[in-house]
Amino acid sequence: MSDQIILEVFHNEAREIIENIESELVSLEESYDHEKVNSLFRYFHTLKGSSGIAGLTEVSEFTHEIESLLDRVRSEEIEVTSRLIDTILASVDLVKVMIFDEDQNDNFQLQKEKILTFIGKTPASSSNRDGDSPTPQKRKMNYFRVKITFKEDVFEYGIDPLLIIEDLTAIGTVVEEKIYRSRVPALDEINPQKCYLSWMFIIGTKYNRRKLDEIFIFVFDDNDIEITDITEDYNEDITHDINDDKKIGNILVHKGFITEDELLYAMQNTKGEEKIGQALVRLKLVSEKDIQNALGLQVEVRKKIESTTIRVERAKLDGIMNLLGEIVIGQSSIVRFADELDEDKAYALKNSLYGLNRSTRQFQEQIMAMRMIPVGPTFSQFKRFVRDTSKQIGKEIRLEIKGKETELDKTVIEEIADPLKHMIRNSIDHGIESIQERTDRGKYPTGVITLNAYHQEGSIFIEISDDGKGLDVNELKEIAINKGLIAKEKEITDDEVYALIFKPGFSTSNSVGDLSGRGVGMDVVKSNIDSLRGSVQILTEKGAGTTFRIKLPLTLAIIDGMLIKVGQCVYIIPLLSIIESIQPKKEEVKTIKGQGEVVLVRNEYITLIRMYKFFDQKPMFENPWEALVVIVESNGEKLALMIDDLIGQQQIVIKSLDTNVTNNRSISGAAILGDGNVSLIIDIHGLLYEISALRS
């Protein structure tokens, strides 16, 4: 493998690791968690090793220092503070420069020296020139296994075992604990004045063995207290950095349940075909439950070793998807040919096509599954953005993430990242109030922005919510009138007023700042979402907050569509937009002032659109009660589309159209039909927009 290929692989891996590091750091600042520190340590450890393999020695050495800093945090020598998080985030920025930016600026070395000074390392450029004493070495985390068996009559000597155990657990972190009940007699024989239990703890502490001896100083002689230093052998996560399989005995040693000597003793005392685990239980060195836990860890290790995950370039997946699209088009041609044959000849062919169609759908599902990735990593990358941006403008804002396991097409995720950033910035600047304003209104000083993703109705929904001041309808309308976006006398609904924030040039800021004020951003958001065949809805309550709800298709490539006929042309409606099709009665079609033609469907009046007029076609039927009406819906708003005929359902491959072909928002693309003709795809959300524009 060439050096260039190794470097490319490292760059891809490094980007993912750095995104995870930034997300974990912000989470750690919000709430301390020992496991988060361990996770960060592992990320930097991986980055150190990978950069060394890629030949980036400077990165490897620098990340080693950050790894050492996190080790001191893990051993509780250093407290997690905002200053510490700022320092590590600054180090991450430097790592980015070292990895991805060949032209490092003059400020690079200065920043690096500041970080090393904070860590406690004297930069090479100024090391001990003034005779300063070297920085003391960090204290290493020590691990001990403590087995405690008190005499049954220990209470008679005025000793409370639980108080001693509390003193033990107070000097460090308990990473494993066990309670042995083998000495407990039958219920009718229990004496409440006696101690029957035994304990085993594995504790991580910055103290040495002497500290533990002090805790047990008054009970050592008369009770069975065994303290074993397992620092050299102990590994809190045995599945990390393992290159070969682990046997049960080794796992138990690494987890601290037994020592190397005890394992050797058990191996020497196995009977016949007795397995090592059975021998350990028989010799009462471990319990059956310990063996089961070790077996579970063994399976986890093997799965990690046997992982067959590989990286595939997106271009290759896109190529397979395009080929699948051609297969679908070719299959449609064969179906059309089968329909033209007489019944006897077509029977066998249609049976074969049925099987082919099933296989094609399964193929499509598998390809889609390969393209689908969780939205969690995309959401998590905004944690640092929210932290840094809110600090920049003097606000306290926390980002909460929900539905991170929800999966979406990778292409859609990449396209939606920028719109999400714009909307989060909007919530930070306009939505969340200042600390003083929130306090005056009886709110918690820290504002909350929530990102949520979920599947519903065959689409994916992404919500950006804040607990800020909400949108003021009257204020928005006044701004729009002053900017000439709407006429003063025009009556518009609240939803139409909220939608004004997506207009180019519209802004609620009185001044231009670094974050907003120029009236650009939200119009770009709307444009990007529309290009993904999506829609955005605004839900707001004054004083309580605002939610932007984005609805997106799961994929951009292949959909199920309903072929309809309007005049001599065939159009396609996405199947997910269709509620039902009906042939209304004459008395169910009416004209209502201000709404135009409507059709009555189960006591609900729905706006009727004559599609032949909309597309300027000569229809087969001019009366709705003679034609067919398809009821469609988008964002809770329904339309009744008058058409000439329903041709049938078909999988279609979406082909994008250049704006030179049409800029009509009711058309989202085109598809090649089985007969080779091209059919336009109707976008219901865009159709609603176009109809609203025509009426205004």
N, C-alpha and C positions, 0 to 999 in steps of 0.2 A: 504494500500500500504506500503511495507517495505521500510526502510531507504535506502537500497541499490538500489531499483528501483527508488526512488525519486532522488538519487544522479546521476544515469545513465541518467535520463531524463534531469536533470540540466546540466550535462556535454555536452549533445548534443545541448541543447539550448545555453549554454555559448560559444561553439565553433562558432556558427553562429553569435552571438552578437559580439564577439571579432573580427571576420573577418570584420564585418560591421564597427565597430569602427575604425579599422586601415585604412580601405579604406576612411572613411569620414574624418579622421584626415589629411591624405595626401591631399585630395581634399580641405579641409579648408585652408591648408598652401598655396596651389596654388592660391586660390581666396576666399576671405572672403565672407560668406553668412550667414545671420542671421538664416536662416532655417537649415543650416548645424549644427550650434551650438545647436539649439533646438533638432535636431535629435540625436546628440551626448549625450545631456543631458538625452533624453529619453532612449537611450541604456544603459547608466550607471545606470539610475534609475531602469530599468528592471533588470539589473544584480544585483543591490543591493537587490531588493526585492526577486529575485529568490534564491540568495545565502543565504539569511536569512531563507527562507523556507527549504533549503537543509541542514541547520544547520551549514553553514560556516560563523560563526559570524565575524571572522577577515576579510574575503572578503567583507562582507556587510558593516563593519565599514570603511574599506579603500576606497571602491568605493563611499561611502557617501562623503568622503573628495574630491574626484575627481569631484563628482557631484556639490559640493559647489564651486569648482574652476571654473567649466563651467558656473555656475550661475553668477559668477563675470564677466566672459567673455561676457555672454549674456547681462549683465547690463552695458557693456562697461567700467567697472572699470579696466579691464586687456586687454591689446592689444594682438592680435594674432601674435606671433613671432615664428621663428624657434626654439628658446629656449623653448618656451611654448609647442610647438608640440613635441619636443624631450622629455620633461618632462612627458607629458601625455602618449606618446608611451612607455617610460620607466615604467610608472605605469601599463600600459597594460601588459608588460612583467612580472611584479611582480604579477599581478592578475593571469596570466597563471600559474606561479609557485605555487601560493597559491591554485589554483583549481586542477591542474593536477599533480603536483610534490609533493609527500609525503616527499621526502628527500630534504628539503630546505637547501641550502648551507649557509655558514657563512656570505656571502656577502649580503644575503637577507635583514636582518634587517637594515644594513647600508644604502642600497639603499632606503629602505622605509623611513628612517629618512630624507635622503636628499630630497626626494620628498615632504614629509610633511613640511619640512622647506621652500621649494620653495612656497608651497601653502600658507604658513603663519601660519601653525600649529606647535606648539612646541612639539617635540616628548616627550613621557612620560619619557624617560630615562634622559632628560636634562631640564625638565620643571622648569624655574624660579629659578634655584639653585643660580644664581648670582644676583638675584633681578631684572632681566630684566622685563620691563613692558610687559604685555600681548599684543599679536597682536590685533590691532583694529578689531572689527567685520566688516564684509563686509556690504556694503550698499545694501539694497534690491531694486529690480526694482519695481517702483510704477506705477500703471495704473490709468489714469483719463479719464472720459468722459467729453468732452467739447462741449457744444451747444452754437453757436454764431448766434445771430440775431441783426444786426445793424439797427439803424434808417435809413429810406430811405434817409434823408438829411445829412447823416454822412459826405459826401464829402465836404459840405459847412463849416465844422469845421476844414478842413485841415487834415483829418484822412484818410489814405488809408488802408482799411480792409485787403488787400492782404499782406501788409508789416507786419501787426500784426500776420496774419496766418503763414507767413514765420518765424517769431520769435518763434512762438509756435512749429512748426514742427522741428525747429533747436535744441531743447533741448532734443530730444529723438527720438523714432521710432514710426511712425504712423502705427498702426496695423489695424485700420478701419477708413474709412472716407465716408461721405455722403454729398451731396449737395441738398438742398431743393429749389425747384423752384415754390412753390405754390403761392408766391407773385408776380411772374412775370406776367405783364399784356399782353394784345394782342400786336402784333408787332407795330401797328399804334399808340398805346398809350404809348410805352416805352419812358422814358426820360433818356437819357444817363448820366445825372448828378445825378441820384438816384441809390441807392443800393437796389436791390430786393431779392438777394440771402441770404440763411441761410446755416450754416454749422454744421456738427457734426463730431467730431474727437474722436477716442480712441487712446490715446498716452501712450506708455511705456517710462518711464524716470527714471533716478537715482535721480532726484531732487524731493523735496517735494512740497506741495501745495503752499507754499509761493512764489516759483519761478514763478508759473503760475499766481498768483495774480499780480506779478510785471509786467508781460507782458500786462495785461489788466487794469493796474492801472488808465489810463487816459480815459477809455471808460466804466468802470463798472457802473457809476452812470446813464448815459443817454442811455445805450443800454442793450439789454437782453443777458447777459453772464451767463451761468450756468456751474459751474465746480463741478463734482462729483467724489470723490475718490472711485474707484471700485476695488482697489487692492485685497481685501479679496475674492471677488466673481469672479474676472476675471480669465478665463482659455482659453489660446490662442488656444489650441487644445482640444476641448470638447470631441472628440472621444477617447482620451487617458485616461486610468485608470477609465473607467466608468463601473460599475457593474450592473446598471439597466437602464431602458429606460428613456429618457429625453422628457419632454413635451415641447411644443412650447414656453411657457412662460419662463421656466427654461433655455432653450437654449438662448433666447434673453437676459436674465439676465447675463448668462455666457459670452456671446459675448459683453456685455457692452452696448447694445442698450437701455435698460431700467433698472431702479433700482428695488429692491425688493418692495419698497413702491409704485412705479408706477404699478407694476404687481398686487399688492394687490388692488390698486385703480381700475384698469381695471376689476378685478374679481368681485369687489363689485358693479360695474356699468354695468354688462352685461345685455342685454335685452332679455327676453324670452329664445329662444333656441340658441341665439347668441353664437358663439364660442369665446374663449378668443382672438384668432388672429383677428377676425372681430371687437371685442370691442377695441382692441389696435389701429387698423387702424381708427375706427370711432372717437376715442378720440384723434387722431393725435399724438399718442405717437410713432408710427412706420409707415412705408409705406407698401404698398402691396408687394414691392420688398423685403423688410426685412423679411416679413412673408414667401415668397417663398424660400428665402435663408435658413431660419430656418427649413422649411419643408425638404429641401434637406439634411441638416445636420442631421435631425431626421432619415431620411432613412439610412444615412451612419452609424449612431450609431446603429440602429437596425440590419443592416447587420453584423456589427462587433460582436454584442451580439449573433446573431443567427448563427455565423460561425460554420460550421461542419467539418472544416479541422482536420484531424487526422494524426499522424505520423505512418508510416508503415515501418517495417524493410525491407531492400533491399532483404534479404534472402527469405522473404515471396513472394515478387514480382518475384524473380528469380524462386521460386518453381512453381508459377502459370504459368510463361513463359515456363518452362520445360513441364508442363502438357499440355499446349497449343500445344507445339511442338509434343507431342505424339498424340494429337488429329489430327493434320495435317497429320502425318504419317499414322494413321489409316484411315483417310478420303481418302488418296491417294490409299490405299489398296482396299477400297470399289469402288472407281472410276475404278480401273483396273478390278475388278470383273465385274462391270457393262458393261465395254467394251467387255467382253467375252460372254455376253448373247446375245440372238437373239434380234432383234430390238423391237418386241412387249413387251417382258418381261423387257427389259432395259429401256423403255420409262418412266414408272412411277418412277423407281428407280433413273434415272438420274434427273428427275424433283425434287425429294426430295433432292437429293445431291446438286442440284443448290441452293436450299434454305439453306441447311446446310452450304454450302460454303460461302454464303453471311453472314450468322450469325457468322461463324468462323472468317471471315475477320473483321467484326465489333468488335468481341471479341478481336482480335489481336490489332486493332487500339486503343481500350480502354486501354488495358494493356500497350501498347506502350506509350500512353498519360500519364499514371501514372508514367512511368519510365522516361519520358522526363522532364528535368529541364533546366531553362535558364543558359547560360554560364556566365552571368553577375557576380555572386558571385565568380566564379573561376577566372575570369579576375581581379576583384577588389582586390583579395588577393595579387596580384603582385604589387600593388601600393607602399606598404611599402617596398617590396623587392627592387624595382627600386630606391626608395628614399635612402634607407640605403646603397645599393651597390654603387650607383653613388657617394655618399658622401665619401665612403671608399676609392675610387680611385681618388678623386678630380675632378669629372666631375659634370656638371649640366644637369640632364636628367629628362624629364617629361614623364609620361605614359598617353596616351590617349586611351580611350576605346570606341569602336563602336559596334553596333549590340549586346548589352548585353541581349536583349530580345530573341535572337535566342536560340531555344531549342535543346537539344541533349540528347541521352540516358545517364543516370547517370553513367553507367559502363564506357562508352567511355570518359566522362568528367573526371572521376577519373584516368583513364589510361593516359590521355593526359596532365594532370597537370604537371608532372615531365618533359616531353619533352618541354613543353612551357617554363618552368623555365630555362632549359638549353639554349634554343634559345634566350630568353631575356637576359640571362647572356652573351651570345656570342655577342649580339648587343651592350650591355653596354661596354664590354671590347674591342671588335674588330671593331664594326661598328661605334659607335659615337666617334668623335674626341675629343681631349682635348679642354678646353675653349680657349686656345691660338691658336690652330690650326684652330678652327672654326672662330675665330675673324680674323685671317690672310686670310682666304678664303672668307671673307665677309659674313659669316653665323651668325645667331643669336647665342649667347653664349650657350643658353640652347638647348640641343638636344631633339628630340622627338622620342619616341618609340610608335607605334600604334598597338593595338590589335583589330582585326576586325573579326566578325563571320557573316556568311550569308548562306542561303540555295540556292542551284542551282543544276540543273540536278539531282534532287533526292538525292543529297549528301549534306554534310555540309562542308563549306570551312572556315578555320581559317588562318588569315594572320598576320604575325609578321613583321612589317615594321619599318625601322629606316631612318632618314634623314642624315645618316653619310657619310662615304667616299666611300661606295660601294666596290665591289670586283674587284681586278686587275687580269685579266686573265693571263697575263704574269708572275706576281709574283706567283700566285697559281701553274702555270705549272712548274716554276723553282723549287719551294719547292717540288713538287711531284717527279720531276726528281732526285733531290738530295736525297730524301728519298727512291728512288728506286720503287716508286709506278707505274710509267710509264716509257717507254723507251724514250730516248731523240729524236729519229727519228720518233716516232709515231705521226701521225696526228690525233688530236681529236677536236671535236667541243667545242664551248664555254660552252654549257650546260654540256658536259661531264667533262670539267675542273671544273665548279662550283660544280658538284656532288662529286668531290674529297674531299671536306671538311667533308664529311660523312665517309671517310675512317678511320679505327682505326689507331691511331698514327699520324694523320695529324693535324698540328697546324701551324698558322701563327705567333704565339708569339715567340720571340727570347729568352725569359726567362720564367721560371716557376714561376707563382704567385699564389695568393690565389684563383683567379677566373679561370685562364686557363693556358695553356702552356704545358700540359701533353699529349694532343692529345686524350683525352677521353671526352665524353660528346655528341658531335654531332653524333658519330657513334651509341651511345646508343639511341639518338633521332630517328635516322633512323630505328633502330631495333624495337623500341616501336611502331612507326607509322606503320611499315610493319605488326607487330603482330595484329594491329587493322584493317588490310585489307585496309590501307590508303596509300597515296603517298604524297611526298613533292616536290614542284617545287621552283626553285630559280629564282627570277627576280631581276636584279641589273643594276645600272648605275653608272659608276665611278664618284665620287664626289657628287653624288645626294642621294645615299642610296641603301638599299637592302630590298627585301621583300621575306620572306619564306611563300609559300602558301601550306597549308596542306589540303588535301582532305580526308574526312572520311565518312564512311557509317553512316546513321542515327541510325542504330541498328546493333547489332552483332548476333542476334538470328535467325530471319526468313526473308528470302528474296524471291523475285520472280526470278525463274531461267528458262532457256531454256535447255531442255534435248536434247543432240546431240549424234549421234552414230558415233564412229570411230572404224572400224573393228567390233569386237564382244563386245566391251565395250561401256558403256553409261557414258558420262561426262555431267557436268552442267556448263553453262556460265551464270553469273549474267545478268539478263535482261537489267539492266541499262547500261551495257557495250556494248550492241549490237546496231548497227546502222541499218543494214538491212542484208538480205540474198539474194544471187543471184546465177544463174547458168551461168557462163561466156561463151562467145563464144571462139572458138579455137584461133582465131586471136587476142583476147584480152589478152591472156596469153603470156608473153615474158620473156626473160632473159636479165638483164642489168648488165653490168660489175660493180663489187663493191657492188651491191645490191641484186644479186641473182634473183630468180623468182619474177615477179610482175604481177599484174592483173590490166587492165585498167578499171576504174570505173568512168564514166562521166568526161573524160579528166584528170583523176588523177591516177598516178601509185601508187599502194599500194603493199607493200611487202606481198608475198604469203607464207604461212607456211603450209606444208603438215603435218597435225596433226598425221597421221598414222606413219610417220617417227619420229616425236618428241616423241610419246608415244610407239614406237616400236610395232605397231600393223599390222596385215595383213589386207589390205583394201579391200572393195568391188569394189572400182574404183581407178585406178591409174592416170587417166587423169582428170585435174581440170574441163574441159568442160563436163565431164560425171557426176562429183560429184556436191556437193553444196559448196558454199563459203559463210561464215558468216563474214561480215565486223564488226570489233569491234574497240573500241577507248579507250585510257587512256591518260590523260594529253595532249590531242591534237594530239597524235600519233596514227595512224591507222594501223591495221593488217588485212589481209585477211586469214581467217582460212579455209582450205580445209577439209571438213568432208564428211561422207557417207550419213547421213540422219538427218533430224530434227524430233524429236519425239513429242515435244510439250512443252507448257509452264506449269509450276507447282510451287506452293509454296513449298519451301524446308526449312528444319530445319538444320542449320549448326552445325556440330559436329567437334570439333577441333581434329587435328591429332598430335600425339607426334612426335618429331623429329626423334625418332627411326624408325617410319614408313616411313617418307620421309622428307628430308630437301630441296626438290625442291621448289623454290619460286613461281613457276607457279601454285602450288596447295595450296589453302587457307584453305581447310578442306574437309569434306565429308558429305554426306546426305544419309539417308535410304529411298529408293524408296518404292512405293506401293507394289511391289512384294517381298519386304524384302531384296533385293540386295542393296549393298552399291555403291554409285557413287561418284567420285571425283569432286570437284568444282574447276574450272579453274580461277585463278587470272590473269586478263589480264595485270595488271601492272607488276606482277612477271614474266609473260610470256615474256614480252618485255625485262625485265632484263636478263632472262635466254638466250634468243636468242642473245642479245648483247654480253653476256659472251661467248657464243659458237663461235661467229664470231671473237672475239678478241683472 
